[in-house]
Amino acid sequence: MHVPTLVGVLPKLPDTVETVYADGARSRAPVTWQQVTPDQVETGGTGFTVAGLAEGVREPAQATVYVRATDAVTITSIAEEAVTTRAGVAPVLPKTVVATYNDGSKDSSVAVTWEAVDPERYAEPGTFTVTGRWRARPSPPRPP
């Protein structure tokens, strides 16, 4: 999980995290994050990790928070998503992808709309590529 915020603004950490199972199934689990303090977001160009406990998940959740000096950033790349499914079962594609910005920060909440997947593509074992279109979310709020 990657979450950007501006200097002086506490990050909005998600209420749920995505869980991915060995068979490729995806789900969401409520998560409780450790507290973030104002001193952690007082310097731009920095980052820190926040731990969380997701309901029904043994491993701790982690969010990397990127403290931006400005919201004047642009996306430079989108990470590929590896999705696994069984032959004959439609893949469950993620609703968001990880974007990397020109200041080095990342954001896991960039919404994506995937192209329709023809069932013939997953009818038999093998691999294939699905293309999506991303939509950047609005910038985080400015400090008061």
HUZI-V284459 format. One line per field, one symbol per residue. psi: psi as a letter, one per 30 degrees, with the letter a starting at -180 (. if undefined). burial: # if it has 9 or more other ideal C-beta (glycine too) atoms within 8 Angstrom, else .. Layout:
# HUZI-V284459
psi->???
burial->???
This chain:
# HUZI-V284459
psi->kkjlllkfkkljklfllkkklegfkklkkkkkllkkleffgfklglllkklljkkgkekklkkkkkjkflgilkkflkklkkkkllkfkkkjklfllkkklfgfllkfgjkkjklkjkfffgelkallkkklkljklllllll.
burial->#######.#.#.##..#.#....#.#..#.#.#..#...##..#.....#####..#...########....#.#..#....#.#.....####.######.#.####.###.#..#....#.......#.#.#.....#....
